[in-house]
Amino acid sequence: MLINVEGTYRNGRVELTEQPTDVCEETRVIVTFIRSDEIDLASQGINEPQAEILRSHLATFADDWDSPEMSIYDNYDAAKTNFVICQLRMRRTSSGKRD
């Protein structure tokens, strides 16, 4: 029998959003951690009015950020590594060394 219940991991414990029914005490569970795209602003000391101001300031960047040209930065680390490798190979080639 599988029952799904949502919850939040906090201070070493899983806090369930609702109590499951028909589940005995000491029943074994499997917990799967899911990365959230949401940021808990309250935990960062940002309240609702401050969050609204922050959203309005960041909205000016949205069109540029979401433009197709910005997709080049989606894999920045891989591109940077590839660039460094190419540079090293070019230096070796220009100095007469071979891979």
KOLGU-4560 file (N, C-alpha, C; in nm, 3 decimals, padded with zeros to 5 digits):
<recs>
<n_xx: 00.084 n_yy: -00.117 n_zz: 00.000 ca_xx: 00.000 ca_yy: 00.000 ca_zz: 00.000 c_xx: 00.089 c_yy: 00.124 c_zz: 00.000 mol: A seq: 1 type: MET>
<n_xx: 00.062 n_yy: 00.216 n_zz: -00.090 ca_xx: 00.135 ca_yy: 00.342 ca_zz: -00.095 c_xx: 00.039 c_yy: 00.458 c_zz: -00.071 mol: A seq: 2 type: LEU>
<n_xx: 00.080 n_yy: 00.549 n_zz: 00.015 ca_xx: 00.002 ca_yy: 00.670 ca_zz: 00.040 c_xx: 00.099 c_yy: 00.786 c_zz: 00.027 mol: A seq: 3 type: ILE>
<n_xx: 00.064 n_yy: 00.885 n_zz: -00.052 ca_xx: 00.148 ca_yy: 01.003 ca_zz: -00.069 c_xx: 00.097 c_yy: 01.116 c_zz: 00.019 mol: A seq: 4 type: ASN>
<n_xx: 00.189 n_yy: 01.177 n_zz: 00.091 ca_xx: 00.158 ca_yy: 01.292 ca_zz: 00.175 c_xx: 00.269 c_yy: 01.393 c_zz: 00.159 mol: A seq: 5 type: VAL>
<n_xx: 00.235 n_yy: 01.517 n_zz: 00.135 ca_xx: 00.335 ca_yy: 01.622 ca_zz: 00.119 c_xx: 00.380 c_yy: 01.671 c_zz: 00.255 mol: A seq: 6 type: GLU>
<n_xx: 00.502 n_yy: 01.719 n_zz: 00.260 ca_xx: 00.554 ca_yy: 01.772 ca_zz: 00.384 c_xx: 00.676 c_yy: 01.857 c_zz: 00.359 mol: A seq: 7 type: GLY>
<n_xx: 00.736 n_yy: 01.905 n_zz: 00.466 ca_xx: 00.854 ca_yy: 01.990 ca_zz: 00.459 c_xx: 00.958 c_yy: 01.938 c_zz: 00.556 mol: A seq: 8 type: THR>
<n_xx: 01.082 n_yy: 01.932 n_zz: 00.511 ca_xx: 01.193 ca_yy: 01.890 ca_zz: 00.597 c_xx: 01.245 c_yy: 02.013 c_zz: 00.669 mol: A seq: 9 type: TYR>
<n_xx: 01.245 n_yy: 02.009 n_zz: 00.800 ca_xx: 01.290 ca_yy: 02.124 ca_zz: 00.877 c_xx: 01.351 c_yy: 02.075 c_zz: 01.009 mol: A seq: 10 type: ARG>
<n_xx: 01.470 n_yy: 02.121 n_zz: 01.039 ca_xx: 01.538 ca_yy: 02.088 ca_zz: 01.165 c_xx: 01.547 c_yy: 01.937 c_zz: 01.189 mol: A seq: 11 type: ASN>
<n_xx: 01.579 n_yy: 01.863 n_zz: 01.083 ca_xx: 01.599 ca_yy: 01.720 ca_zz: 01.097 c_xx: 01.473 c_yy: 01.637 c_zz: 01.104 mol: A seq: 12 type: GLY>
<n_xx: 01.357 n_yy: 01.700 n_zz: 01.082 ca_xx: 01.230 ca_yy: 01.628 ca_zz: 01.088 c_xx: 01.146 c_yy: 01.659 c_zz: 00.965 mol: A seq: 13 type: ARG>
<n_xx: 01.061 n_yy: 01.566 n_zz: 00.928 ca_xx: 00.967 ca_yy: 01.589 ca_zz: 00.819 c_xx: 00.833 c_yy: 01.627 c_zz: 00.882 mol: A seq: 14 type: VAL>
<n_xx: 00.785 n_yy: 01.746 n_zz: 00.848 ca_xx: 00.656 ca_yy: 01.794 ca_zz: 00.897 c_xx: 00.553 c_yy: 01.775 c_zz: 00.786 mol: A seq: 15 type: GLU>
<n_xx: 00.454 n_yy: 01.691 n_zz: 00.811 ca_xx: 00.353 ca_yy: 01.661 ca_zz: 00.710 c_xx: 00.248 c_yy: 01.772 c_zz: 00.704 mol: A seq: 16 type: LEU>
<n_xx: 00.200 n_yy: 01.801 n_zz: 00.584 ca_xx: 00.097 ca_yy: 01.904 ca_zz: 00.568 c_xx: -00.040 c_yy: 01.854 c_zz: 00.609 mol: A seq: 17 type: THR>
<n_xx: -00.057 n_yy: 01.722 n_zz: 00.611 ca_xx: -00.182 ca_yy: 01.661 ca_zz: 00.655 c_xx: -00.151 c_yy: 01.526 c_zz: 00.719 mol: A seq: 18 type: GLU>
<n_xx: -00.237 n_yy: 01.482 n_zz: 00.805 ca_xx: -00.218 ca_yy: 01.353 ca_zz: 00.871 c_xx: -00.277 c_yy: 01.244 c_zz: 00.783 mol: A seq: 19 type: GLN>
<n_xx: -00.200 n_yy: 01.142 n_zz: 00.749 ca_xx: -00.255 ca_yy: 01.032 ca_zz: 00.669 c_xx: -00.357 c_yy: 00.952 c_zz: 00.751 mol: A seq: 20 type: PRO>
<n_xx: -00.455 n_yy: 00.900 n_zz: 00.683 ca_xx: -00.555 ca_yy: 00.817 ca_zz: 00.752 c_xx: -00.522 c_yy: 00.671 c_zz: 00.725 mol: A seq: 21 type: THR>
<n_xx: -00.571 n_yy: 00.586 n_zz: 00.811 ca_xx: -00.552 ca_yy: 00.442 ca_zz: 00.797 c_xx: -00.405 c_yy: 00.401 c_zz: 00.793 mol: A seq: 22 type: ASP>
<n_xx: -00.322 n_yy: 00.468 n_zz: 00.871 ca_xx: -00.180 ca_yy: 00.434 ca_zz: 00.880 c_xx: -00.147 c_yy: 00.409 c_zz: 01.027 mol: A seq: 23 type: VAL>
<n_xx: -00.090 n_yy: 00.294 n_zz: 01.053 ca_xx: -00.055 ca_yy: 00.257 ca_zz: 01.190 c_xx: 00.072 c_yy: 00.329 c_zz: 01.235 mol: A seq: 24 type: CYS>
<n_xx: 00.083 n_yy: 00.352 n_zz: 01.365 ca_xx: 00.205 ca_yy: 00.407 ca_zz: 01.423 c_xx: 00.321 c_yy: 00.313 c_zz: 01.391 mol: A seq: 25 type: GLU>
<n_xx: 00.439 n_yy: 00.369 n_zz: 01.376 ca_xx: 00.562 ca_yy: 00.294 ca_zz: 01.350 c_xx: 00.564 c_yy: 00.232 c_zz: 01.210 mol: A seq: 26 type: GLU>
<n_xx: 00.478 n_yy: 00.278 n_zz: 01.119 ca_xx: 00.481 ca_yy: 00.231 ca_zz: 00.981 c_xx: 00.605 c_yy: 00.286 c_zz: 00.914 mol: A seq: 27 type: THR>
<n_xx: 00.676 n_yy: 00.202 n_zz: 00.842 ca_xx: 00.796 ca_yy: 00.245 ca_zz: 00.770 c_xx: 00.757 c_yy: 00.338 c_zz: 00.657 mol: A seq: 28 type: ARG>
<n_xx: 00.844 n_yy: 00.434 n_zz: 00.626 ca_xx: 00.818 ca_yy: 00.530 ca_zz: 00.520 c_xx: 00.943 c_yy: 00.546 c_zz: 00.434 mol: A seq: 29 type: VAL>
<n_xx: 00.923 n_yy: 00.594 n_zz: 00.314 ca_xx: 01.031 ca_yy: 00.635 ca_zz: 00.225 c_xx: 01.012 c_yy: 00.784 c_zz: 00.200 mol: A seq: 30 type: ILE>
<n_xx: 01.115 n_yy: 00.861 n_zz: 00.223 ca_xx: 01.107 ca_yy: 01.006 ca_zz: 00.205 c_xx: 01.188 c_yy: 01.043 c_zz: 00.082 mol: A seq: 31 type: VAL>
<n_xx: 01.128 n_yy: 01.117 n_zz: -00.011 ca_xx: 01.196 ca_yy: 01.164 ca_zz: -00.131 c_xx: 01.206 c_yy: 01.316 c_zz: -00.123 mol: A seq: 32 type: THR>
<n_xx: 01.327 n_yy: 01.368 n_zz: -00.131 ca_xx: 01.347 ca_yy: 01.512 ca_zz: -00.126 c_xx: 01.334 c_yy: 01.570 c_zz: -00.267 mol: A seq: 33 type: PHE>
<n_xx: 01.256 n_yy: 01.674 n_zz: -00.279 ca_xx: 01.232 ca_yy: 01.738 ca_zz: -00.408 c_xx: 01.287 c_yy: 01.879 c_zz: -00.401 mol: A seq: 34 type: ILE>
<n_xx: 01.372 n_yy: 01.911 n_zz: -00.498 ca_xx: 01.422 ca_yy: 02.049 ca_zz: -00.503 c_xx: 01.310 c_yy: 02.140 c_zz: -00.547 mol: A seq: 35 type: ARG>
<n_xx: 01.297 n_yy: 02.248 n_zz: -00.478 ca_xx: 01.191 ca_yy: 02.344 ca_zz: -00.509 c_xx: 01.249 c_yy: 02.463 c_zz: -00.584 mol: A seq: 36 type: SER>
<n_xx: 01.175 n_yy: 02.510 n_zz: -00.684 ca_xx: 01.216 ca_yy: 02.630 ca_zz: -00.755 c_xx: 01.176 c_yy: 02.756 c_zz: -00.678 mol: A seq: 37 type: ASP>
<n_xx: 01.097 n_yy: 02.736 n_zz: -00.575 ca_xx: 01.053 ca_yy: 02.849 ca_zz: -00.495 c_xx: 01.155 c_yy: 02.879 c_zz: -00.386 mol: A seq: 38 type: GLU>
<n_xx: 01.161 n_yy: 03.003 n_zz: -00.350 ca_xx: 01.252 ca_yy: 03.046 ca_zz: -00.244 c_xx: 01.166 c_yy: 03.090 c_zz: -00.126 mol: A seq: 39 type: ILE>
<n_xx: 01.197 n_yy: 03.038 n_zz: -00.010 ca_xx: 01.124 ca_yy: 03.078 ca_zz: 00.110 c_xx: 01.176 c_yy: 03.215 c_zz: 00.153 mol: A seq: 40 type: ASP>
<n_xx: 01.107 n_yy: 03.320 n_zz: 00.109 ca_xx: 01.153 ca_yy: 03.455 ca_zz: 00.136 c_xx: 01.153 c_yy: 03.488 c_zz: 00.285 mol: A seq: 41 type: LEU>
<n_xx: 01.056 n_yy: 03.436 n_zz: 00.357 ca_xx: 01.049 ca_yy: 03.463 ca_zz: 00.501 c_xx: 01.175 c_yy: 03.414 c_zz: 00.572 mol: A seq: 42 type: ALA>
<n_xx: 01.229 n_yy: 03.300 n_zz: 00.528 ca_xx: 01.350 ca_yy: 03.248 ca_zz: 00.590 c_xx: 01.471 c_yy: 03.335 c_zz: 00.557 mol: A seq: 43 type: SER>
<n_xx: 01.456 n_yy: 03.419 n_zz: 00.455 ca_xx: 01.563 ca_yy: 03.512 ca_zz: 00.417 c_xx: 01.540 c_yy: 03.651 c_zz: 00.475 mol: A seq: 44 type: GLN>
<n_xx: 01.437 n_yy: 03.664 n_zz: 00.559 ca_xx: 01.407 ca_yy: 03.792 ca_zz: 00.623 c_xx: 01.335 c_yy: 03.890 c_zz: 00.532 mol: A seq: 45 type: GLY>
<n_xx: 01.265 n_yy: 03.839 n_zz: 00.430 ca_xx: 01.194 ca_yy: 03.925 ca_zz: 00.335 c_xx: 01.044 c_yy: 03.903 c_zz: 00.354 mol: A seq: 46 type: ILE>
<n_xx: 00.971 n_yy: 04.010 n_zz: 00.387 ca_xx: 00.826 ca_yy: 03.997 ca_zz: 00.404 c_xx: 00.754 c_yy: 04.024 c_zz: 00.273 mol: A seq: 47 type: ASN>
<n_xx: 00.620 n_yy: 04.011 n_zz: 00.272 ca_xx: 00.543 ca_yy: 04.025 ca_zz: 00.148 c_xx: 00.561 c_yy: 04.162 c_zz: 00.081 mol: A seq: 48 type: GLU>
<n_xx: 00.549 n_yy: 04.274 n_zz: 00.154 ca_xx: 00.568 ca_yy: 04.405 ca_zz: 00.087 c_xx: 00.709 c_yy: 04.419 c_zz: 00.026 mol: A seq: 49 type: PRO>
<n_xx: 00.810 n_yy: 04.371 n_zz: 00.097 ca_xx: 00.947 ca_yy: 04.377 ca_zz: 00.044 c_xx: 00.961 c_yy: 04.287 c_zz: -00.078 mol: A seq: 50 type: GLN>
<n_xx: 00.894 n_yy: 04.170 n_zz: -00.077 ca_xx: 00.900 ca_yy: 04.079 ca_zz: -00.191 c_xx: 00.836 c_yy: 04.143 c_zz: -00.313 mol: A seq: 51 type: ALA>
<n_xx: 00.726 n_yy: 04.216 n_zz: -00.294 ca_xx: 00.659 ca_yy: 04.282 ca_zz: -00.406 c_xx: 00.749 c_yy: 04.389 c_zz: -00.467 mol: A seq: 52 type: GLU>
<n_xx: 00.818 n_yy: 04.463 n_zz: -00.385 ca_xx: 00.912 ca_yy: 04.565 ca_zz: -00.434 c_xx: 01.026 c_yy: 04.498 c_zz: -00.510 mol: A seq: 53 type: ILE>
<n_xx: 01.078 n_yy: 04.391 n_zz: -00.455 ca_xx: 01.186 ca_yy: 04.316 ca_zz: -00.519 c_xx: 01.142 c_yy: 04.262 c_zz: -00.655 mol: A seq: 54 type: LEU>
<n_xx: 01.021 n_yy: 04.205 n_zz: -00.661 ca_xx: 00.968 ca_yy: 04.154 ca_zz: -00.789 c_xx: 00.958 c_yy: 04.266 c_zz: -00.892 mol: A seq: 55 type: ARG>
<n_xx: 00.909 n_yy: 04.383 n_zz: -00.850 ca_xx: 00.893 ca_yy: 04.493 ca_zz: -00.946 c_xx: 01.028 c_yy: 04.541 c_zz: -00.998 mol: A seq: 56 type: SER>
<n_xx: 01.130 n_yy: 04.542 n_zz: -00.913 ca_xx: 01.264 ca_yy: 04.581 ca_zz: -00.957 c_xx: 01.324 c_yy: 04.478 c_zz: -01.053 mol: A seq: 57 type: HIS>
<n_xx: 01.302 n_yy: 04.350 n_zz: -01.024 ca_xx: 01.359 ca_yy: 04.244 ca_zz: -01.107 c_xx: 01.282 c_yy: 04.224 c_zz: -01.237 mol: A seq: 58 type: LEU>
<n_xx: 01.158 n_yy: 04.268 n_zz: -01.242 ca_xx: 01.076 ca_yy: 04.250 ca_zz: -01.362 c_xx: 01.138 c_yy: 04.319 c_zz: -01.483 mol: A seq: 59 type: ALA>
<n_xx: 01.214 n_yy: 04.425 n_zz: -01.461 ca_xx: 01.276 ca_yy: 04.496 ca_zz: -01.573 c_xx: 01.379 c_yy: 04.409 c_zz: -01.644 mol: A seq: 60 type: THR>
<n_xx: 01.432 n_yy: 04.309 n_zz: -01.576 ca_xx: 01.531 ca_yy: 04.220 ca_zz: -01.635 c_xx: 01.469 c_yy: 04.100 c_zz: -01.707 mol: A seq: 61 type: PHE>
<n_xx: 01.341 n_yy: 04.074 n_zz: -01.684 ca_xx: 01.277 ca_yy: 03.951 ca_zz: -01.731 c_xx: 01.286 c_yy: 03.935 c_zz: -01.882 mol: A seq: 62 type: ALA>
<n_xx: 01.256 n_yy: 04.039 n_zz: -01.958 ca_xx: 01.259 ca_yy: 04.027 ca_zz: -02.104 c_xx: 01.397 c_yy: 03.989 c_zz: -02.154 mol: A seq: 63 type: ASP>
<n_xx: 01.500 n_yy: 04.053 n_zz: -02.102 ca_xx: 01.636 ca_yy: 04.019 ca_zz: -02.143 c_xx: 01.673 c_yy: 03.879 c_zz: -02.096 mol: A seq: 64 type: ASP>
<n_xx: 01.643 n_yy: 03.849 n_zz: -01.971 ca_xx: 01.680 ca_yy: 03.720 ca_zz: -01.912 c_xx: 01.617 c_yy: 03.604 c_zz: -01.987 mol: A seq: 65 type: TRP>
<n_xx: 01.492 n_yy: 03.620 n_zz: -02.029 ca_xx: 01.420 ca_yy: 03.512 ca_zz: -02.095 c_xx: 01.438 c_yy: 03.509 c_zz: -02.246 mol: A seq: 66 type: ASP>
<n_xx: 01.517 n_yy: 03.599 n_zz: -02.301 ca_xx: 01.536 ca_yy: 03.603 ca_zz: -02.446 c_xx: 01.616 c_yy: 03.481 c_zz: -02.492 mol: A seq: 67 type: SER>
<n_xx: 01.595 n_yy: 03.436 n_zz: -02.616 ca_xx: 01.666 ca_yy: 03.318 ca_zz: -02.668 c_xx: 01.818 c_yy: 03.334 c_zz: -02.666 mol: A seq: 68 type: PRO>
<n_xx: 01.866 n_yy: 03.456 n_zz: -02.682 ca_xx: 02.011 ca_yy: 03.478 ca_zz: -02.684 c_xx: 02.077 c_yy: 03.444 c_zz: -02.550 mol: A seq: 69 type: GLU>
<n_xx: 02.001 n_yy: 03.452 n_zz: -02.443 ca_xx: 02.057 ca_yy: 03.425 ca_zz: -02.310 c_xx: 02.077 c_yy: 03.276 c_zz: -02.284 mol: A seq: 70 type: MET>
<n_xx: 02.023 n_yy: 03.191 n_zz: -02.371 ca_xx: 02.037 ca_yy: 03.047 ca_zz: -02.350 c_xx: 02.183 c_yy: 03.002 c_zz: -02.355 mol: A seq: 71 type: SER>
<n_xx: 02.268 n_yy: 03.087 n_zz: -02.412 ca_xx: 02.411 ca_yy: 03.054 ca_zz: -02.415 c_xx: 02.467 c_yy: 03.037 c_zz: -02.274 mol: A seq: 72 type: ILE>
<n_xx: 02.404 n_yy: 03.103 n_zz: -02.175 ca_xx: 02.452 ca_yy: 03.094 ca_zz: -02.038 c_xx: 02.395 c_yy: 02.975 c_zz: -01.962 mol: A seq: 73 type: TYR>
<n_xx: 02.302 n_yy: 02.901 n_zz: -02.023 ca_xx: 02.242 ca_yy: 02.786 ca_zz: -01.956 c_xx: 02.346 c_yy: 02.680 c_zz: -01.919 mol: A seq: 74 type: ASP>
<n_xx: 02.447 n_yy: 02.663 n_zz: -02.003 ca_xx: 02.552 ca_yy: 02.565 ca_zz: -01.978 c_xx: 02.688 c_yy: 02.636 c_zz: -01.967 mol: A seq: 75 type: ASN>
<n_xx: 02.690 n_yy: 02.741 n_zz: -01.891 ca_xx: 02.810 ca_yy: 02.826 ca_zz: -01.882 c_xx: 02.932 c_yy: 02.748 c_zz: -01.836 mol: A seq: 76 type: TYR>
<n_xx: 02.917 n_yy: 02.668 n_zz: -01.731 ca_xx: 03.034 ca_yy: 02.596 ca_zz: -01.677 c_xx: 03.094 c_yy: 02.501 c_zz: -01.781 mol: A seq: 77 type: ASP>
<n_xx: 03.009 n_yy: 02.430 n_zz: -01.854 ca_xx: 03.059 ca_yy: 02.338 ca_zz: -01.957 c_xx: 03.126 c_yy: 02.415 c_zz: -02.070 mol: A seq: 78 type: ALA>
<n_xx: 03.066 n_yy: 02.528 n_zz: -02.109 ca_xx: 03.125 ca_yy: 02.609 ca_zz: -02.216 c_xx: 03.259 c_yy: 02.666 c_zz: -02.173 mol: A seq: 79 type: ALA>
<n_xx: 03.268 n_yy: 02.710 n_zz: -02.049 ca_xx: 03.394 ca_yy: 02.766 ca_zz: -01.998 c_xx: 03.503 c_yy: 02.659 c_zz: -01.996 mol: A seq: 80 type: LYS>
<n_xx: 03.469 n_yy: 02.539 n_zz: -01.949 ca_xx: 03.565 ca_yy: 02.430 ca_zz: -01.947 c_xx: 03.613 c_yy: 02.396 c_zz: -02.088 mol: A seq: 81 type: THR>
<n_xx: 03.519 n_yy: 02.389 n_zz: -02.180 ca_xx: 03.553 ca_yy: 02.360 ca_zz: -02.319 c_xx: 03.645 c_yy: 02.469 c_zz: -02.375 mol: A seq: 82 type: ASN>
<n_xx: 03.616 n_yy: 02.594 n_zz: -02.343 ca_xx: 03.699 ca_yy: 02.705 ca_zz: -02.389 c_xx: 03.842 c_yy: 02.693 c_zz: -02.337 mol: A seq: 83 type: PHE>
<n_xx: 03.856 n_yy: 02.663 n_zz: -02.209 ca_xx: 03.989 ca_yy: 02.649 ca_zz: -02.148 c_xx: 04.066 c_yy: 02.535 c_zz: -02.213 mol: A seq: 84 type: VAL>
<n_xx: 03.999 n_yy: 02.423 n_zz: -02.236 ca_xx: 04.064 ca_yy: 02.308 ca_zz: -02.302 c_xx: 04.111 c_yy: 02.347 c_zz: -02.441 mol: A seq: 85 type: ILE>
<n_xx: 04.027 n_yy: 02.417 n_zz: -02.516 ca_xx: 04.066 ca_yy: 02.461 ca_zz: -02.651 c_xx: 04.186 c_yy: 02.555 c_zz: -02.646 mol: A seq: 86 type: CYS>
<n_xx: 04.187 n_yy: 02.645 n_zz: -02.549 ca_xx: 04.299 ca_yy: 02.738 ca_zz: -02.535 c_xx: 04.428 c_yy: 02.663 c_zz: -02.506 mol: A seq: 87 type: GLN>
<n_xx: 04.421 n_yy: 02.564 n_zz: -02.418 ca_xx: 04.540 ca_yy: 02.485 ca_zz: -02.385 c_xx: 04.591 c_yy: 02.408 c_zz: -02.506 mol: A seq: 88 type: LEU>
<n_xx: 04.499 n_yy: 02.351 n_zz: -02.583 ca_xx: 04.539 ca_yy: 02.279 ca_zz: -02.703 c_xx: 04.603 c_yy: 02.373 c_zz: -02.805 mol: A seq: 89 type: ARG>
<n_xx: 04.549 n_yy: 02.493 n_zz: -02.818 ca_xx: 04.606 ca_yy: 02.590 ca_zz: -02.912 c_xx: 04.748 c_yy: 02.628 c_zz: -02.870 mol: A seq: 90 type: MET>
<n_xx: 04.770 n_yy: 02.644 n_zz: -02.739 ca_xx: 04.903 ca_yy: 02.678 ca_zz: -02.690 c_xx: 05.002 c_yy: 02.566 c_zz: -02.720 mol: A seq: 91 type: ARG>
<n_xx: 04.957 n_yy: 02.442 n_zz: -02.697 ca_xx: 05.045 ca_yy: 02.328 ca_zz: -02.724 c_xx: 05.079 c_yy: 02.320 c_zz: -02.872 mol: A seq: 92 type: ARG>
<n_xx: 04.979 n_yy: 02.341 n_zz: -02.956 ca_xx: 04.998 ca_yy: 02.334 ca_zz: -03.101 c_xx: 05.094 c_yy: 02.444 c_zz: -03.146 mol: A seq: 93 type: THR>
<n_xx: 05.077 n_yy: 02.565 n_zz: -03.093 ca_xx: 05.161 ca_yy: 02.676 ca_zz: -03.135 c_xx: 05.304 c_yy: 02.663 c_zz: -03.084 mol: A seq: 94 type: SER>
<n_xx: 05.323 n_yy: 02.585 n_zz: -02.975 ca_xx: 05.458 ca_yy: 02.565 ca_zz: -02.923 c_xx: 05.523 c_yy: 02.439 c_zz: -02.980 mol: A seq: 95 type: SER>
<n_xx: 05.450 n_yy: 02.369 n_zz: -03.069 ca_xx: 05.508 ca_yy: 02.251 ca_zz: -03.134 c_xx: 05.480 c_yy: 02.122 c_zz: -03.064 mol: A seq: 96 type: GLY>
<n_xx: 05.409 n_yy: 02.125 n_zz: -02.949 ca_xx: 05.376 ca_yy: 02.002 ca_zz: -02.878 c_xx: 05.248 c_yy: 01.943 c_zz: -02.935 mol: A seq: 97 type: LYS>
<n_xx: 05.235 n_yy: 01.812 n_zz: -02.926 ca_xx: 05.115 ca_yy: 01.741 ca_zz: -02.974 c_xx: 05.051 c_yy: 01.667 c_zz: -02.859 mol: A seq: 98 type: ARG>
<n_xx: 04.915 n_yy: 01.647 n_zz: -02.866 ca_xx: 04.845 ca_yy: 01.567 ca_zz: -02.764 c_xx: 04.875 c_yy: 01.422 c_zz: -02.781 mol: A seq: 99 type: ASP>
</recs>
